[in-house]
Amino acid sequence: MDIFKVLSRGIKAQPKKNQPGAPQLLPSAGAKVNPQFFHDNVGGSTSKRSRKRKRKGAQANNTTESGDDDSDASDVDYFAPKPTPEELAAKKDAELKADEPKKQKPKLMEEDECRQLLKSHRLKFTVLAGRVQQAEEATEKPSKKKQKKNKKEPGEKDKKKKKKDEDKKQIYPQPLNSFGELKYTYGVHPTLADNITRQGFRVPTEVQMGSLPLQLRPEMALEKAPGVEDVKTERGIDFLGVAPTGSGKTISFLIPAIDAIIKRRAEDYAPEADEHVLQAIVVAPTRELASQIVNEGRKLAIGTGVRVVLMKRTLRLVAEENKQEETEQEGKEADKDSDHDSEAESEPEEVVGSDEEEEEEDSDAEKNEENKAEGDKKSKKERPITRVDILVTTPKILLNFLCGGEKEKGKPRIVKKTLPTVQSLILDEADVLLDPIFRKQTMGIWRACTHPNLGMTCWSATMASNIEALLTKHIEKRAKRTPEQTPKPLIRLVVGLKDTAVPNITHKLIYCATEPGKLLALRQLLHPVSSADSGPPLRPPFLVFTQTIDRAQALHDELKYDIPLEAGGSARVAVLHSSLSDSVRSKIMARFRSGEVWVLITTDVLARGVDFAGVNGVVNYDVPVSAAAYVHRAGRTGRAGREGGVAVTFYTKDDIPFVKSVANVIAMSEKQAGKDIDEKDTVKAAQGSVQKWLLDALPKVAKEDKRKLKVRGVESRRTGGKATITTKSSWERRRENNRREAIEASKRRKREAQKAEKEGGAAPVEKDQEWTGLD
Ligand SMILES: Nc1ncnc2c1ncn2[C@@H]1O[C@H](COP(=O)(O)OP(=O)(O)OP(=O)(O)O)[C@@H](O)[C@H]1O
């Protein structure tokens, strides 16, 4: 080793912050983050506990900024003896133990303190359904005349009333102050609790603070809350969690699911019984997200004996035959009562959604696997049943199992099997799972879970009110068919403002006059000429979203040689979409996670749920088709409270109908982050990105058009034409077309000549088919 080099490292002056060469605050820069989003000072003073937490957080931030954190000392002192890995592990364990509160009788917070802490973290709980009073009122149905009259009431009045009612329903349950409380206050199994701390999670995020006590021990969480006399929790609760992207919703549903299984197993222990009984199903819209959930679940379940498995086509589960008549009847009832969304229930047995629009298309690899399996019926019969406690699945693949095969064109599907042992159904990204794209499939799975005490939890960063209403109505209806006839309380937690924000990242809207202009702008981001041109710093790795698979592919073809060979070349740019096979998709994911791929071009298949801790930025090459789509795409950066993420959105004049809603999300995000304080004029916050005068001048888009845009996107980008991604001039494209046509014509002539020769005749003479040369 060069000793001079080592010595010089110790004396080399570190560049100061904000100077060239100084380390930048980037999401991938490290793990020193505070995963909590909000710390408001409520009413001028915060509670003792929250003050304590805030000081802790502030300290962590200060030490990070000043750079004099203890843990960094050994990095600076190059001659200090380095601890062995065993010593480091022992030190970490000791630190974790010191963080835990001593075993003591659970101490609950007083009402006021609780209320202030919840407010300071912007946690808002509402009982959406299942209050005993409500259930009684619901039985006294208003007459049809009265209903009509109510509908005619002026909208403003209705809105005010609705808001008042919602405020009334708000409740203040106990929050989780530290992960240590899980074990000692909420009775979580010690192995599971240890697995949580071992993953390095120190401070619960807001959604974890709010949701874990209620899911684990609802009666205790509501013990000191006022106004909950009519919220009966003996049979558990149903839960709806709406929290920002990257806020830790995954472990919020996995912890209670795993813990419930451990407890049930301990209660119903029978030496001869099968240890693994399917008790929980997690449904996610894409395969990438489903396998990510499996990984998270397995880490949490280490040493607990709980098996978390990813659903596959070839997997066999323990299921019962469905009593078909009963299901039909159920479907008809649901259909009769449906008044706000006919699509949801119009064909109760036809449970599969539109194959065309689905993100989850069958991959070749899976089809081959299936064909092979079908070809050998004998081996299929012999295939053993998979022992599983928690099943993670995409909707279609589980429904195919329940219906006994794939959908035949034009035929309605019947759910032939039920899953009576499932006691917990979890919908991750619930708004998309209950959207028309997946709704019939999700409903089919829900109906197949026939346990009378089935618990339902739904999660997303965005939740439209019609989806929420649909969910509430179905929970209530289902409850009427149970022996108790009353629904469990459905409690909704909203973290921050509902639906609208990605608060901890920088947003940027860039106008490009033409489609090729977008390509130039993207290249400008990749290779900025000067820092002034480059806008916000966008460093690899980053994700680029396009509207369609074809566009993703075309953009990849354009960009793959943009990284110099010396820096990795075309291996640094990759494309991932749903028409690639499963194995290719997972290989690309692994390469992106490991840092080998710097620019990953993709479609909305990666927009939801997928967690890449190191992603520094997101580029919306094509504008997202709705505010929710923007939230999810932009939320792939700045995960777990990491700051420094950037979301850049290009728009052309074709995108005008979408820009307003995107700008509003940006404004809300900045407002939530405290960057803009203008209460009334939300769009003002986005002035840095898009001009307010321009936004004001934009036409309002009709609801129906908005719906069409959401499903189809910008039409010209689907069909190609003007919106084709290419940097070639029209002259070059024409020349290429001519050349291609000439080659094809020549091949055709050759084929025909050969054919004629074989048949013994003369070669055909082509009329008017001369090559006209290059244009
Ligand atoms: N308490 C915590 N402290 C630190 N990091 C956490 C904590 N809880 C979760 N994380 C990490 O935060 C990241 C994001 O979590 P997760 O994927 O669950 O977010 P999410 O809310 O489901 O996001 P999305 O809405 O995009 O699906 C993960 O890498 C996870 O390990």
The ligand as an SDF file (V2000), in Angstrom:
LIG
                    3D

 31 33  0  0  0  0  0  0  0  0999 V2000
  -39.8140    2.8090   10.5540 N   0  0  0  0  0  0  0  0  0  0  0  0
  -39.0330    2.8580    9.5100 C   0  0  0  0  0  0  0  0  0  0  0  0
  -37.8350    3.4670    9.5690 N   0  0  0  0  0  0  0  0  0  0  0  0
  -37.0240    3.5270    8.4880 C   0  0  0  0  0  0  0  0  0  0  0  0
  -37.3340    2.9960    7.2960 N   0  0  0  0  0  0  0  0  0  0  0  0
  -38.5160    2.3690    7.1750 C   0  0  0  0  0  0  0  0  0  0  0  0
  -39.4220    2.2660    8.2660 C   0  0  0  0  0  0  0  0  0  0  0  0
  -40.5090    1.5820    7.8340 N   0  0  0  0  0  0  0  0  0  0  0  0
  -40.3010    1.2680    6.5490 C   0  0  0  0  0  0  0  0  0  0  0  0
  -39.1020    1.7280    6.1500 N   0  0  0  0  0  0  0  0  0  0  0  0
  -38.5080    1.6170    4.8060 C   0  0  0  0  0  0  0  0  0  0  0  0
  -39.1560    2.5580    3.9920 O   0  0  0  0  0  0  0  0  0  0  0  0
  -39.1610    2.1280    2.6340 C   0  0  0  0  0  0  0  0  0  0  0  0
  -40.5260    2.3300    2.0400 C   0  0  0  0  0  0  0  0  0  0  0  0
  -41.4510    1.4650    2.6600 O   0  0  0  0  0  0  0  0  0  0  0  0
  -42.7040    0.8650    1.8930 P   0  0  0  0  0  0  0  0  0  0  0  0
  -42.2870    0.2590    0.6120 O   0  0  0  0  0  0  0  0  0  0  0  0
  -43.4360    0.0380    2.8430 O   0  0  0  0  0  0  0  0  0  0  0  0
  -43.5090    2.2010    1.5780 O   0  0  0  0  0  0  0  0  0  0  0  0
  -45.0120    2.3620    1.1150 P   0  0  0  0  0  0  0  0  0  0  0  0
  -45.6520    3.3110    2.0280 O   0  0  0  0  0  0  0  0  0  0  0  0
  -45.6420    1.0360    0.9310 O   0  0  0  0  0  0  0  0  0  0  0  0
  -44.8020    3.0790   -0.2820 O   0  0  0  0  0  0  0  0  0  0  0  0
  -45.7090    3.0310   -1.5990 P   0  0  0  0  0  0  0  0  0  0  0  0
  -46.9130    3.8670   -1.3460 O   0  0  0  0  0  0  0  0  0  0  0  0
  -44.8430    3.6140   -2.6530 O   0  0  0  0  0  0  0  0  0  0  0  0
  -46.0610    1.6120   -1.8280 O   0  0  0  0  0  0  0  0  0  0  0  0
  -38.7120    0.6800    2.6570 C   0  0  0  0  0  0  0  0  0  0  0  0
  -37.3910    0.6280    2.1850 O   0  0  0  0  0  0  0  0  0  0  0  0
  -38.7620    0.2910    4.1140 C   0  0  0  0  0  0  0  0  0  0  0  0
  -37.7840   -0.6490    4.4520 O   0  0  0  0  0  0  0  0  0  0  0  0
  1  2  1  0
  2  3  1  0
  2  7  2  0
  3  4  2  0
  4  5  1  0
  5  6  2  0
  6  7  1  0
  6 10  1  0
  7  8  1  0
  8  9  2  0
  9 10  1  0
 10 11  1  0
 11 12  1  0
 11 30  1  0
 12 13  1  0
 13 14  1  0
 13 28  1  0
 14 15  1  0
 15 16  1  0
 16 17  2  0
 16 18  1  0
 16 19  1  0
 19 20  1  0
 20 21  2  0
 20 22  1  0
 20 23  1  0
 23 24  1  0
 24 25  2  0
 24 26  1  0
 24 27  1  0
 28 29  1  0
 28 30  1  0
 30 31  1  0
M  END
$$$$
